[in-house]
Amino acid sequence: MRKTSPPAVRATIGQVGKSLHAMRHGGRDGKRFQYLIAVKYRNADGTLIMHVVPRRNVQLDREGFIVLACKLRKDFGAEAEVFVRIFDNNDSAKKYVDPSGQHKPPDWQIYAKSFKAFYSWKPKSKQNLARSRGSE
């Protein structure tokens, strides 16, 4: 597993700083950056797993992904381990089934198309992982 993000979402310190500033002061479009948690649970290992959807027509381009990652880290940074799947559709985020699972409904691929990226951190092991589907 990679310990750094792929080039599609890698950011410099300056870019993250600008994104954090935008997030604190209302975001790129002057509105407060928000996201909706569609699914939230803990797996057997105690990792917090969430499916989130950005609100207010936020584009998940490079900058939008960085802002979302910063916002999630701010909101859930106290958690030991977190894994976040990022979707562009709330219904799909609720119905998403992991493709590696054995029991998938026949229409699972419809919901998988809405899965855009993931973000994960493990503060104890100092791991911070991010990947967008466009960078595969």
N, CA, C and O atoms as CSV, one atom per row, in Angstrom:
chain,resi,resn,atom,element,x,y,z
A,1,MET,N,N,0.824,-1.184,0.000
A,1,MET,CA,C,0.000,0.000,0.000
A,1,MET,C,C,0.871,1.251,0.000
A,1,MET,O,O,1.911,1.292,0.658
A,2,ARG,N,N,0.450,2.250,-0.726
A,2,ARG,CA,C,1.193,3.498,-0.781
A,2,ARG,C,C,0.996,4.284,0.497
A,2,ARG,O,O,-0.088,4.288,1.079
A,3,LYS,N,N,2.051,4.946,0.924
A,3,LYS,CA,C,1.952,5.783,2.108
A,3,LYS,C,C,1.743,7.244,1.745
A,3,LYS,O,O,1.531,8.078,2.624
A,4,THR,N,N,1.802,7.557,0.468
A,4,THR,CA,C,1.529,8.919,0.016
A,4,THR,C,C,0.424,8.864,-1.023
A,4,THR,O,O,0.135,7.810,-1.590
A,5,SER,N,N,-0.176,9.989,-1.260
A,5,SER,CA,C,-1.265,10.032,-2.227
A,5,SER,C,C,-0.699,10.038,-3.642
A,5,SER,O,O,0.440,10.454,-3.851
A,6,PRO,N,N,-1.487,9.578,-4.618
A,6,PRO,CA,C,-1.025,9.588,-6.007
A,6,PRO,C,C,-0.953,11.021,-6.531
A,6,PRO,O,O,-1.519,11.928,-5.920
A,7,PRO,N,N,-0.268,11.237,-7.650
A,7,PRO,CA,C,-0.106,12.594,-8.177
A,7,PRO,C,C,-1.412,13.340,-8.396
A,7,PRO,O,O,-1.436,14.568,-8.312
A,8,ALA,N,N,-2.496,12.631,-8.675
A,8,ALA,CA,C,-3.761,13.318,-8.950
A,8,ALA,C,C,-4.278,14.088,-7.738
A,8,ALA,O,O,-5.021,15.056,-7.902
A,9,VAL,N,N,-3.907,13.686,-6.540
A,9,VAL,CA,C,-4.404,14.381,-5.354
A,9,VAL,C,C,-3.290,14.859,-4.435
A,9,VAL,O,O,-3.575,15.386,-3.359
A,10,ARG,N,N,-2.035,14.692,-4.825
A,10,ARG,CA,C,-0.926,15.155,-4.006
A,10,ARG,C,C,-0.952,16.681,-3.975
A,10,ARG,O,O,-1.218,17.324,-4.990
A,11,ALA,N,N,-0.680,17.241,-2.831
A,11,ALA,CA,C,-0.747,18.692,-2.696
A,11,ALA,C,C,0.487,19.210,-1.975
A,11,ALA,O,O,1.091,18.509,-1.163
A,12,THR,N,N,0.845,20.433,-2.281
A,12,THR,CA,C,1.937,21.064,-1.562
A,12,THR,C,C,1.394,21.671,-0.275
A,12,THR,O,O,0.182,21.808,-0.107
A,13,ILE,N,N,2.280,22.026,0.613
A,13,ILE,CA,C,1.879,22.666,1.871
A,13,ILE,C,C,1.097,23.943,1.575
A,13,ILE,O,O,0.112,24.237,2.252
A,14,GLY,N,N,1.526,24.699,0.576
A,14,GLY,CA,C,0.834,25.941,0.232
A,14,GLY,C,C,-0.592,25.702,-0.229
A,14,GLY,O,O,-1.492,26.465,0.124
A,15,GLN,N,N,-0.813,24.640,-1.022
A,15,GLN,CA,C,-2.158,24.338,-1.503
A,15,GLN,C,C,-3.070,23.937,-0.344
A,15,GLN,O,O,-4.221,24.366,-0.270
A,16,VAL,N,N,-2.543,23.113,0.556
A,16,VAL,CA,C,-3.344,22.712,1.712
A,16,VAL,C,C,-3.657,23.931,2.576
A,16,VAL,O,O,-4.777,24.076,3.066
A,17,GLY,N,N,-2.673,24.803,2.762
A,17,GLY,CA,C,-2.898,26.018,3.549
A,17,GLY,C,C,-3.976,26.894,2.934
A,17,GLY,O,O,-4.829,27.422,3.647
A,18,LYS,N,N,-3.943,27.055,1.609
A,18,LYS,CA,C,-4.968,27.850,0.927
A,18,LYS,C,C,-6.344,27.201,1.061
A,18,LYS,O,O,-7.346,27.889,1.258
A,19,SER,N,N,-6.383,25.876,0.953
A,19,SER,CA,C,-7.648,25.159,1.073
A,19,SER,C,C,-8.211,25.275,2.480
A,19,SER,O,O,-9.413,25.470,2.657
A,20,LEU,N,N,-7.343,25.155,3.483
A,20,LEU,CA,C,-7.797,25.324,4.866
A,20,LEU,C,C,-8.322,26.732,5.101
A,20,LEU,O,O,-9.338,26.926,5.768
A,21,HIS,N,N,-7.614,27.716,4.543
A,21,HIS,CA,C,-8.067,29.103,4.681
A,21,HIS,C,C,-9.444,29.266,4.038
A,21,HIS,O,O,-10.330,29.893,4.618
A,22,ALA,N,N,-9.625,28.702,2.836
A,22,ALA,CA,C,-10.918,28.793,2.152
A,22,ALA,C,C,-12.002,28.095,2.957
A,22,ALA,O,O,-13.126,28.588,3.044
A,23,MET,N,N,-11.673,26.951,3.545
A,23,MET,CA,C,-12.652,26.201,4.323
A,23,MET,C,C,-13.088,27.005,5.553
A,23,MET,O,O,-14.274,27.057,5.881
A,24,ARG,N,N,-12.133,27.619,6.219
A,24,ARG,CA,C,-12.456,28.394,7.427
A,24,ARG,C,C,-13.253,29.654,7.104
A,24,ARG,O,O,-14.031,30.132,7.929
A,25,HIS,N,N,-13.055,30.186,5.906
A,25,HIS,CA,C,-13.701,31.445,5.548
A,25,HIS,C,C,-14.772,31.284,4.486
A,25,HIS,O,O,-15.005,32.188,3.684
A,26,GLY,N,N,-15.421,30.131,4.484
A,26,GLY,CA,C,-16.587,29.984,3.631
A,26,GLY,C,C,-16.374,29.247,2.334
A,26,GLY,O,O,-17.314,29.162,1.544
A,27,GLY,N,N,-15.212,28.711,2.060
A,27,GLY,CA,C,-15.007,27.910,0.862
A,27,GLY,C,C,-14.762,28.750,-0.371
A,27,GLY,O,O,-14.752,29.980,-0.316
A,28,ARG,N,N,-14.563,28.064,-1.486
A,28,ARG,CA,C,-14.228,28.724,-2.751
A,28,ARG,C,C,-15.364,29.592,-3.260
A,28,ARG,O,O,-15.131,30.649,-3.846
A,29,ASP,N,N,-16.593,29.147,-3.037
A,29,ASP,CA,C,-17.720,29.872,-3.599
A,29,ASP,C,C,-18.417,30.756,-2.571
A,29,ASP,O,O,-19.534,31.215,-2.808
A,30,GLY,N,N,-17.772,30.998,-1.435
A,30,GLY,CA,C,-18.356,31.876,-0.432
A,30,GLY,C,C,-19.342,31.183,0.489
A,30,GLY,O,O,-19.909,31.825,1.373
A,31,LYS,N,N,-19.557,29.901,0.306
A,31,LYS,CA,C,-20.470,29.151,1.167
A,31,LYS,C,C,-19.652,28.223,2.047
A,31,LYS,O,O,-18.558,27.800,1.671
A,32,ARG,N,N,-20.173,27.916,3.192
A,32,ARG,CA,C,-19.465,27.017,4.108
A,32,ARG,C,C,-19.433,25.605,3.516
A,32,ARG,O,O,-20.448,25.098,3.039
A,33,PHE,N,N,-18.267,24.984,3.554
A,33,PHE,CA,C,-18.092,23.641,3.005
A,33,PHE,C,C,-18.754,22.635,3.937
A,33,PHE,O,O,-18.474,22.617,5.136
A,34,GLN,N,N,-19.627,21.801,3.391
A,34,GLN,CA,C,-20.333,20.804,4.177
A,34,GLN,C,C,-20.347,19.480,3.444
A,34,GLN,O,O,-20.177,19.423,2.226
A,35,TYR,N,N,-20.552,18.415,4.205
A,35,TYR,CA,C,-20.702,17.091,3.619
A,35,TYR,C,C,-21.777,16.353,4.393
A,35,TYR,O,O,-22.084,16.694,5.535
A,36,LEU,N,N,-22.336,15.352,3.768
A,36,LEU,CA,C,-23.390,14.535,4.368
A,36,LEU,C,C,-22.813,13.149,4.636
A,36,LEU,O,O,-22.182,12.557,3.760
A,37,ILE,N,N,-23.028,12.632,5.841
A,37,ILE,CA,C,-22.595,11.279,6.165
A,37,ILE,C,C,-23.758,10.343,5.858
A,37,ILE,O,O,-24.785,10.377,6.536
A,38,ALA,N,N,-23.593,9.511,4.839
A,38,ALA,CA,C,-24.651,8.583,4.430
A,38,ALA,C,C,-24.595,7.291,5.239
A,38,ALA,O,O,-25.633,6.722,5.578
A,39,VAL,N,N,-23.390,6.830,5.548
A,39,VAL,CA,C,-23.185,5.583,6.292
A,39,VAL,C,C,-22.053,5.815,7.282
A,39,VAL,O,O,-21.043,6.437,6.953
A,40,LYS,N,N,-22.234,5.304,8.511
A,40,LYS,CA,C,-21.194,5.438,9.532
A,40,LYS,C,C,-21.267,4.222,10.443
A,40,LYS,O,O,-22.305,3.950,11.045
A,41,TYR,N,N,-20.155,3.486,10.542
A,41,TYR,CA,C,-20.107,2.307,11.411
A,41,TYR,C,C,-18.658,1.992,11.754
A,41,TYR,O,O,-17.733,2.579,11.192
A,42,ARG,N,N,-18.472,1.067,12.673
A,42,ARG,CA,C,-17.134,0.582,13.031
A,42,ARG,C,C,-17.015,-0.876,12.616
A,42,ARG,O,O,-17.939,-1.668,12.804
A,43,ASN,N,N,-15.867,-1.217,12.051
A,43,ASN,CA,C,-15.661,-2.620,11.690
A,43,ASN,C,C,-15.158,-3.399,12.905
A,43,ASN,O,O,-15.062,-2.839,13.997
A,44,ALA,N,N,-14.837,-4.672,12.733
A,44,ALA,CA,C,-14.417,-5.531,13.840
A,44,ALA,C,C,-13.119,-5.049,14.487
A,44,ALA,O,O,-12.896,-5.295,15.673
A,45,ASP,N,N,-12.261,-4.365,13.726
A,45,ASP,CA,C,-10.998,-3.851,14.254
A,45,ASP,C,C,-11.154,-2.527,14.993
A,45,ASP,O,O,-10.199,-2.041,15.598
A,46,GLY,N,N,-12.342,-1.941,14.951
A,46,GLY,CA,C,-12.582,-0.658,15.605
A,46,GLY,C,C,-12.370,0.549,14.709
A,46,GLY,O,O,-12.488,1.685,15.168
A,47,THR,N,N,-12.058,0.324,13.435
A,47,THR,CA,C,-11.879,1.430,12.494
A,47,THR,C,C,-13.231,2.065,12.183
A,47,THR,O,O,-14.198,1.363,11.889
A,48,LEU,N,N,-13.295,3.386,12.248
A,48,LEU,CA,C,-14.508,4.113,11.877
A,48,LEU,C,C,-14.573,4.167,10.357
A,48,LEU,O,O,-13.643,4.650,9.711
A,49,ILE,N,N,-15.664,3.675,9.785
A,49,ILE,CA,C,-15.852,3.673,8.330
A,49,ILE,C,C,-17.051,4.553,8.008
A,49,ILE,O,O,-18.118,4.413,8.604
A,50,MET,N,N,-16.861,5.455,7.063
A,50,MET,CA,C,-17.930,6.375,6.673
A,50,MET,C,C,-18.029,6.458,5.162
A,50,MET,O,O,-17.032,6.321,4.452
A,51,HIS,N,N,-19.245,6.683,4.679
A,51,HIS,CA,C,-19.507,7.028,3.285
A,51,HIS,C,C,-20.029,8.459,3.328
A,51,HIS,O,O,-21.050,8.728,3.961
A,52,VAL,N,N,-19.340,9.375,2.664
A,52,VAL,CA,C,-19.735,10.779,2.689
A,52,VAL,C,C,-19.998,11.300,1.281
A,52,VAL,O,O,-19.473,10.790,0.291
A,53,VAL,N,N,-20.830,12.336,1.234
A,53,VAL,CA,C,-21.183,13.006,-0.018
A,53,VAL,C,C,-21.024,14.507,0.202
A,53,VAL,O,O,-21.666,15.059,1.095
A,54,PRO,N,N,-20.183,15.188,-0.590
A,54,PRO,CA,C,-20.073,16.644,-0.465
A,54,PRO,C,C,-21.400,17.312,-0.797
A,54,PRO,O,O,-22.134,16.842,-1.666
A,55,ARG,N,N,-21.707,18.399,-0.111
A,55,ARG,CA,C,-22.952,19.134,-0.355
A,55,ARG,C,C,-22.698,20.389,-1.167
A,55,ARG,O,O,-21.558,20.790,-1.403
A,56,ARG,N,N,-23.796,20.992,-1.584
A,56,ARG,CA,C,-23.794,22.275,-2.299
A,56,ARG,C,C,-23.001,22.244,-3.593
A,56,ARG,O,O,-22.250,23.170,-3.897
A,57,ASN,N,N,-23.173,21.182,-4.344
A,57,ASN,CA,C,-22.558,21.062,-5.668
A,57,ASN,C,C,-21.048,21.269,-5.660
A,57,ASN,O,O,-20.502,21.876,-6.581
A,58,VAL,N,N,-20.383,20.780,-4.649
A,58,VAL,CA,C,-18.936,20.877,-4.583
A,58,VAL,C,C,-18.346,19.898,-5.588
A,58,VAL,O,O,-18.688,18.715,-5.576
A,59,GLN,N,N,-17.476,20.372,-6.444
A,59,GLN,CA,C,-16.829,19.507,-7.415
A,59,GLN,C,C,-15.680,18.779,-6.738
A,59,GLN,O,O,-14.914,19.380,-5.985
A,60,LEU,N,N,-15.562,17.496,-7.003
A,60,LEU,CA,C,-14.463,16.731,-6.427
A,60,LEU,C,C,-13.253,16.765,-7.359
A,60,LEU,O,O,-12.726,15.727,-7.760
A,61,ASP,N,N,-12.830,17.975,-7.690
A,61,ASP,CA,C,-11.587,18.138,-8.416
A,61,ASP,C,C,-10.461,18.116,-7.388
A,61,ASP,O,O,-10.700,17.824,-6.216
A,62,ARG,N,N,-9.282,18.411,-7.799
A,62,ARG,CA,C,-8.121,18.342,-6.899
A,62,ARG,C,C,-8.307,19.212,-5.655
A,62,ARG,O,O,-8.111,18.746,-4.532
A,63,GLU,N,N,-8.679,20.455,-5.855
A,63,GLU,CA,C,-8.836,21.368,-4.728
A,63,GLU,C,C,-10.013,20.963,-3.836
A,63,GLU,O,O,-9.913,21.024,-2.610
A,64,GLY,N,N,-11.122,20.553,-4.447
A,64,GLY,CA,C,-12.275,20.132,-3.664
A,64,GLY,C,C,-11.975,18.909,-2.814
A,64,GLY,O,O,-12.448,18.798,-1.684
A,65,PHE,N,N,-11.186,17.990,-3.362
A,65,PHE,CA,C,-10.803,16.799,-2.614
A,65,PHE,C,C,-9.923,17.179,-1.422
A,65,PHE,O,O,-10.089,16.636,-0.330
A,66,ILE,N,N,-8.997,18.103,-1.626
A,66,ILE,CA,C,-8.114,18.542,-0.543
A,66,ILE,C,C,-8.916,19.213,0.566
A,66,ILE,O,O,-8.686,18.958,1.748
A,67,VAL,N,N,-9.856,20.068,0.180
A,67,VAL,CA,C,-10.687,20.743,1.174
A,67,VAL,C,C,-11.521,19.723,1.953
A,67,VAL,O,O,-11.629,19.816,3.176
A,68,LEU,N,N,-12.105,18.761,1.259
A,68,LEU,CA,C,-12.892,17.729,1.936
A,68,LEU,C,C,-12.020,16.915,2.892
A,68,LEU,O,O,-12.428,16.646,4.022
A,69,ALA,N,N,-10.827,16.521,2.451
A,69,ALA,CA,C,-9.922,15.764,3.313
A,69,ALA,C,C,-9.556,16.568,4.564
A,69,ALA,O,O,-9.529,16.022,5.666
A,70,CYS,N,N,-9.279,17.843,4.398
A,70,CYS,CA,C,-8.945,18.699,5.548
A,70,CYS,C,C,-10.125,18.824,6.502
A,70,CYS,O,O,-9.951,18.787,7.720
A,71,LYS,N,N,-11.320,18.972,5.951
A,71,LYS,CA,C,-12.524,19.102,6.779
A,71,LYS,C,C,-12.788,17.804,7.555
A,71,LYS,O,O,-13.113,17.846,8.742
A,72,LEU,N,N,-12.652,16.668,6.894
A,72,LEU,CA,C,-12.844,15.382,7.567
A,72,LEU,C,C,-11.803,15.183,8.659
A,72,LEU,O,O,-12.119,14.702,9.747
A,73,ARG,N,N,-10.572,15.551,8.368
A,73,ARG,CA,C,-9.509,15.399,9.370
A,73,ARG,C,C,-9.770,16.302,10.572
A,73,ARG,O,O,-9.498,15.927,11.713
A,74,LYS,N,N,-10.294,17.487,10.307
A,74,LYS,CA,C,-10.624,18.407,11.403
A,74,LYS,C,C,-11.758,17.837,12.249
A,74,LYS,O,O,-11.705,17.898,13.477
A,75,ASP,N,N,-12.779,17.285,11.605
A,75,ASP,CA,C,-13.959,16.795,12.319
A,75,ASP,C,C,-13.737,15.452,13.016
A,75,ASP,O,O,-14.343,15.197,14.057
A,76,PHE,N,N,-12.892,14.598,12.469
A,76,PHE,CA,C,-12.725,13.248,13.009
A,76,PHE,C,C,-11.269,12.925,13.343
A,76,PHE,O,O,-10.909,11.751,13.434
A,77,GLY,N,N,-10.446,13.919,13.523
A,77,GLY,CA,C,-9.024,13.718,13.800
A,77,GLY,C,C,-8.722,13.012,15.103
A,77,GLY,O,O,-7.643,12.440,15.254
A,78,ALA,N,N,-9.652,13.037,16.052
A,78,ALA,CA,C,-9.421,12.394,17.347
A,78,ALA,C,C,-9.615,10.880,17.286
A,78,ALA,O,O,-9.232,10.172,18.218
A,79,GLU,N,N,-10.195,10.384,16.218
A,79,GLU,CA,C,-10.427,8.944,16.073
A,79,GLU,C,C,-9.101,8.225,15.832
A,79,GLU,O,O,-8.192,8.774,15.210
A,80,ALA,N,N,-9.000,6.999,16.327
A,80,ALA,CA,C,-7.770,6.219,16.180
A,80,ALA,C,C,-7.500,5.861,14.721
A,80,ALA,O,O,-6.390,6.069,14.232
A,81,GLU,N,N,-8.489,5.333,14.027
A,81,GLU,CA,C,-8.351,4.989,12.619
A,81,GLU,C,C,-9.658,5.304,11.908
A,81,GLU,O,O,-10.740,5.014,12.419
A,82,VAL,N,N,-9.548,5.899,10.726
A,82,VAL,CA,C,-10.732,6.288,9.964
A,82,VAL,C,C,-10.525,5.930,8.501
A,82,VAL,O,O,-9.441,6.128,7.951
A,83,PHE,N,N,-11.574,5.400,7.873
A,83,PHE,CA,C,-11.577,5.107,6.444
A,83,PHE,C,C,-12.846,5.732,5.869
A,83,PHE,O,O,-13.953,5.395,6.289
A,84,VAL,N,N,-12.685,6.636,4.915
A,84,VAL,CA,C,-13.810,7.369,4.337
A,84,VAL,C,C,-13.896,7.081,2.847
A,84,VAL,O,O,-12.920,7.254,2.116
A,85,ARG,N,N,-15.072,6.640,2.397
A,85,ARG,CA,C,-15.353,6.526,0.966
A,85,ARG,C,C,-16.135,7.764,0.579
A,85,ARG,O,O,-17.076,8.156,1.270
A,86,ILE,N,N,-15.746,8.378,-0.524
A,86,ILE,CA,C,-16.368,9.625,-0.963
A,86,ILE,C,C,-17.171,9.347,-2.230
A,86,ILE,O,O,-16.663,8.776,-3.195
A,87,PHE,N,N,-18.433,9.760,-2.205
A,87,PHE,CA,C,-19.366,9.516,-3.304
A,87,PHE,C,C,-19.892,10.841,-3.850
A,87,PHE,O,O,-19.763,11.884,-3.209
A,88,ASP,N,N,-20.483,10.786,-5.034
A,88,ASP,CA,C,-21.117,11.978,-5.588
A,88,ASP,C,C,-22.642,11.888,-5.539
A,88,ASP,O,O,-23.332,12.769,-6.051
A,89,ASN,N,N,-23.172,10.819,-4.919
A,89,ASN,CA,C,-24.615,10.617,-4.867
A,89,ASN,C,C,-24.974,9.967,-3.535
A,89,ASN,O,O,-24.412,8.934,-3.172
A,90,ASN,N,N,-25.904,10.571,-2.813
A,90,ASN,CA,C,-26.276,10.092,-1.481
A,90,ASN,C,C,-26.923,8.706,-1.522
A,90,ASN,O,O,-26.620,7.861,-0.680
A,91,ASP,N,N,-27.802,8.467,-2.481
A,91,ASP,CA,C,-28.464,7.167,-2.587
A,91,ASP,C,C,-27.441,6.054,-2.829
A,91,ASP,O,O,-27.516,4.988,-2.217
A,92,SER,N,N,-26.501,6.309,-3.713
A,92,SER,CA,C,-25.457,5.323,-3.994
A,92,SER,C,C,-24.553,5.099,-2.786
A,92,SER,O,O,-24.114,3.976,-2.538
A,93,ALA,N,N,-24.277,6.151,-2.044
A,93,ALA,CA,C,-23.445,6.019,-0.846
A,93,ALA,C,C,-24.116,5.120,0.185
A,93,ALA,O,O,-23.441,4.363,0.882
A,94,LYS,N,N,-25.427,5.198,0.283
A,94,LYS,CA,C,-26.156,4.362,1.242
A,94,LYS,C,C,-26.224,2.906,0.794
A,94,LYS,O,O,-26.209,2.002,1.628
A,95,LYS,N,N,-26.298,2.672,-0.511
A,95,LYS,CA,C,-26.503,1.318,-1.035
A,95,LYS,C,C,-25.220,0.650,-1.522
A,95,LYS,O,O,-25.254,-0.484,-1.999
A,96,TYR,N,N,-24.100,1.339,-1.404
A,96,TYR,CA,C,-22.829,0.805,-1.910
A,96,TYR,C,C,-22.474,-0.508,-1.218
A,96,TYR,O,O,-22.632,-0.652,-0.005
A,97,VAL,N,N,-21.993,-1.460,-2.011
A,97,VAL,CA,C,-21.534,-2.753,-1.516
A,97,VAL,C,C,-20.104,-2.942,-2.012
A,97,VAL,O,O,-19.821,-2.728,-3.191
A,98,ASP,N,N,-19.218,-3.334,-1.131
A,98,ASP,CA,C,-17.822,-3.548,-1.503
A,98,ASP,C,C,-17.739,-4.606,-2.607
A,98,ASP,O,O,-18.261,-5.707,-2.434
A,99,PRO,N,N,-17.096,-4.296,-3.737
A,99,PRO,CA,C,-17.019,-5.248,-4.855
A,99,PRO,C,C,-16.343,-6.573,-4.497
A,99,PRO,O,O,-16.570,-7.580,-5.167
A,100,SER,N,N,-15.522,-6.584,-3.460
A,100,SER,CA,C,-14.854,-7.827,-3.074
A,100,SER,C,C,-15.730,-8.710,-2.189
A,100,SER,O,O,-15.355,-9.839,-1.873
A,101,GLY,N,N,-16.898,-8.199,-1.789
A,101,GLY,CA,C,-17.809,-8.979,-0.955
A,101,GLY,C,C,-18.425,-10.151,-1.706
A,101,GLY,O,O,-18.573,-10.112,-2.927
A,102,GLN,N,N,-18.779,-11.186,-0.967
A,102,GLN,CA,C,-19.356,-12.375,-1.592
A,102,GLN,C,C,-20.827,-12.204,-1.951
A,102,GLN,O,O,-21.278,-12.736,-2.966
A,103,HIS,N,N,-21.573,-11.479,-1.148
A,103,HIS,CA,C,-23.024,-11.345,-1.357
A,103,HIS,C,C,-23.345,-9.949,-1.892
A,103,HIS,O,O,-23.593,-9.017,-1.127
A,104,LYS,N,N,-23.335,-9.828,-3.216
A,104,LYS,CA,C,-23.611,-8.547,-3.864
A,104,LYS,C,C,-24.972,-8.617,-4.541
A,104,LYS,O,O,-25.319,-9.636,-5.138
A,105,PRO,N,N,-25.750,-7.529,-4.451
A,105,PRO,CA,C,-27.001,-7.508,-5.198
A,105,PRO,C,C,-26.708,-7.405,-6.697
A,105,PRO,O,O,-25.611,-6.996,-7.079
A,106,PRO,N,N,-27.656,-7.764,-7.541
A,106,PRO,CA,C,-27.405,-7.748,-8.991
A,106,PRO,C,C,-27.079,-6.358,-9.548
A,106,PRO,O,O,-26.397,-6.249,-10.567
A,107,ASP,N,N,-27.553,-5.307,-8.896
A,107,ASP,CA,C,-27.324,-3.944,-9.404
A,107,ASP,C,C,-26.203,-3.214,-8.670
A,107,ASP,O,O,-26.196,-1.983,-8.658
A,108,TRP,N,N,-25.263,-3.919,-8.063
A,108,TRP,CA,C,-24.213,-3.294,-7.257
A,108,TRP,C,C,-23.336,-2.353,-8.071
A,108,TRP,O,O,-22.816,-1.380,-7.525
A,109,GLN,N,N,-23.156,-2.621,-9.376
A,109,GLN,CA,C,-22.283,-1.785,-10.192
A,109,GLN,C,C,-22.827,-0.378,-10.398
A,109,GLN,O,O,-22.053,0.557,-10.605
A,110,ILE,N,N,-24.127,-0.216,-10.346
A,110,ILE,CA,C,-24.736,1.114,-10.474
A,110,ILE,C,C,-24.260,2.019,-9.346
A,110,ILE,O,O,-23.940,3.187,-9.562
A,111,TYR,N,N,-24.219,1.460,-8.135
A,111,TYR,CA,C,-23.816,2.242,-6.963
A,111,TYR,C,C,-22.308,2.433,-6.917
A,111,TYR,O,O,-21.826,3.442,-6.403
A,112,ALA,N,N,-21.570,1.485,-7.444
A,112,ALA,CA,C,-20.108,1.580,-7.443
A,112,ALA,C,C,-19.620,2.724,-8.343
A,112,ALA,O,O,-18.547,3.276,-8.098
A,113,LYS,N,N,-20.379,3.085,-9.366
A,113,LYS,CA,C,-19.985,4.178,-10.261
A,113,LYS,C,C,-19.946,5.524,-9.539
A,113,LYS,O,O,-19.230,6.432,-9.960
A,114,SER,N,N,-20.703,5.657,-8.465
A,114,SER,CA,C,-20.755,6.904,-7.718
A,114,SER,C,C,-19.582,7.057,-6.749
A,114,SER,O,O,-19.343,8.147,-6.230
A,115,PHE,N,N,-18.855,5.970,-6.506
A,115,PHE,CA,C,-17.693,5.991,-5.607
A,115,PHE,C,C,-16.553,6.720,-6.302
A,115,PHE,O,O,-16.071,6.262,-7.338
A,116,LYS,N,N,-16.114,7.848,-5.749
A,116,LYS,CA,C,-15.133,8.705,-6.408
A,116,LYS,C,C,-13.743,8.660,-5.799
A,116,LYS,O,O,-12.759,8.810,-6.524
A,117,ALA,N,N,-13.627,8.460,-4.499
A,117,ALA,CA,C,-12.312,8.519,-3.856
A,117,ALA,C,C,-12.395,7.920,-2.464
A,117,ALA,O,O,-13.482,7.655,-1.952
A,118,PHE,N,N,-11.234,7.710,-1.860
A,118,PHE,CA,C,-11.217,7.344,-0.452
A,118,PHE,C,C,-10.135,8.137,0.254
A,118,PHE,O,O,-9.177,8.602,-0.362
A,119,TYR,N,N,-10.304,8.279,1.538
A,119,TYR,CA,C,-9.338,8.974,2.383
A,119,TYR,C,C,-9.255,8.205,3.684
A,119,TYR,O,O,-10.281,7.845,4.261
A,120,SER,N,N,-8.049,7.951,4.149
A,120,SER,CA,C,-7.854,7.151,5.341
A,120,SER,C,C,-6.682,7.695,6.138
A,120,SER,O,O,-5.704,8.177,5.567
A,121,TRP,N,N,-6.781,7.617,7.454
A,121,TRP,CA,C,-5.635,7.970,8.280
A,121,TRP,C,C,-5.565,7.080,9.508
A,121,TRP,O,O,-6.571,6.644,10.067
A,122,LYS,N,N,-4.320,6.836,9.895
A,122,LYS,CA,C,-4.015,6.045,11.086
A,122,LYS,C,C,-2.963,6.826,11.865
A,122,LYS,O,O,-1.767,6.639,11.640
A,123,PRO,N,N,-3.389,7.697,12.779
A,123,PRO,CA,C,-2.433,8.562,13.476
A,123,PRO,C,C,-1.338,7.810,14.234
A,123,PRO,O,O,-0.200,8.275,14.286
A,124,LYS,N,N,-1.664,6.659,14.823
A,124,LYS,CA,C,-0.658,5.931,15.598
A,124,LYS,C,C,0.490,5.442,14.730
A,124,LYS,O,O,1.642,5.447,15.164
A,125,SER,N,N,0.189,5.022,13.519
A,125,SER,CA,C,1.244,4.562,12.621
A,125,SER,C,C,1.678,5.652,11.640
A,125,SER,O,O,2.479,5.394,10.742
A,126,LYS,N,N,1.155,6.859,11.806
A,126,LYS,CA,C,1.499,8.026,10.989
A,126,LYS,C,C,1.262,7.778,9.505
A,126,LYS,O,O,2.075,8.166,8.666
A,127,GLN,N,N,0.139,7.126,9.182
A,127,GLN,CA,C,-0.232,6.883,7.792
A,127,GLN,C,C,-1.382,7.794,7.408
A,127,GLN,O,O,-2.314,8.008,8.183
A,128,ASN,N,N,-1.299,8.323,6.208
A,128,ASN,CA,C,-2.311,9.204,5.655
A,128,ASN,C,C,-2.449,8.821,4.188
A,128,ASN,O,O,-1.556,9.118,3.395
A,129,LEU,N,N,-3.534,8.174,3.810
A,129,LEU,CA,C,-3.707,7.665,2.458
A,129,LEU,C,C,-4.874,8.346,1.756
A,129,LEU,O,O,-5.913,8.602,2.364
A,130,ALA,N,N,-4.691,8.637,0.471
A,130,ALA,CA,C,-5.768,9.225,-0.307
A,130,ALA,C,C,-5.636,8.745,-1.743
A,130,ALA,O,O,-4.535,8.596,-2.274
A,131,ARG,N,N,-6.781,8.508,-2.350
A,131,ARG,CA,C,-6.763,8.094,-3.759
A,131,ARG,C,C,-8.102,8.429,-4.397
A,131,ARG,O,O,-9.161,8.164,-3.829
A,132,SER,N,N,-8.040,9.013,-5.577
A,132,SER,CA,C,-9.265,9.264,-6.320
A,132,SER,C,C,-9.374,8.219,-7.424
A,132,SER,O,O,-8.360,7.688,-7.878
A,133,ARG,N,N,-10.568,7.927,-7.849
A,133,ARG,CA,C,-10.756,6.907,-8.896
A,133,ARG,C,C,-10.150,7.343,-10.208
A,133,ARG,O,O,-9.746,6.502,-11.011
A,134,GLY,N,N,-10.077,8.632,-10.443
A,134,GLY,CA,C,-9.506,9.130,-11.686
A,134,GLY,C,C,-8.004,8.912,-11.790
A,134,GLY,O,O,-7.439,9.029,-12.877
A,135,SER,N,N,-7.347,8.597,-10.673
A,135,SER,CA,C,-5.895,8.439,-10.688
A,135,SER,C,C,-5.473,6.986,-10.795
A,135,SER,O,O,-4.281,6.693,-10.701
A,136,GLU,N,N,-6.416,6.061,-10.988
A,136,GLU,CA,C,-6.070,4.636,-11.073
A,136,GLU,C,C,-5.407,4.318,-12.381
A,136,GLU,O,O,-5.047,3.167,-12.627
